[in-house]
């Protein structure tokens, strides 16, 4: 994928070369993340295109301290909205055509995965990595080797990360009106549940 010349009206402060360089650097990891979220290549490309349109049309993108984080945040929101719209569309189709069986468990799982990803995104990088490694079943020594931490620090950092994750995830749940019916799933981390 490349940035077409004259395809986007650039805000002041961006030259075509600077914009192309930024796009070429940030597009591949953003596309991989989008594909991970929505599991559809064309949709992932569309979402990435929308993210870059918003970036290049924002008033002062140069003032954003961490561009990649901004891009991922916008992409997460767009993907969340996309999945919600897909779920609503399928729900409507199911009602309209009762003979069509739609497996909403997959959409519910994707929706929940997005919520977990959004909560993880609020944590520090090492905390995110430690939680993901714990969920993948790695031992403390393997986590220490992968992150460069002392083995004794892994347990402490992991516990703090779990506490922060739980606080963010439950805060999101408390402040949110339930848009979807059904019970809230419990996510287990190291034998303890992340949602009570």
HELIX and SHEET records of a PDB file:
HELIX    1   1 UNK A   16  UNK A   38  1                                  23    
HELIX    2   2 UNK A   41  UNK A   57  1                                  17    
HELIX    3   3 UNK A   61  UNK A   63  5                                   3    
HELIX    4   4 UNK A   67  UNK A   96  1                                  30    
HELIX    5   5 UNK A  104  UNK A  121  1                                  18    
HELIX    6   6 UNK A  125  UNK A  135  1                                  11    
HELIX    7   7 UNK A  140  UNK A  147  1                                   8    
HELIX    8   8 UNK A  151  UNK A  174  1                                  24    
SHEET    1   A 2 UNK A 188  UNK A 189  0                                        
SHEET    2   A 2 UNK A 192  UNK A 193 -1                                        
END                                                                             
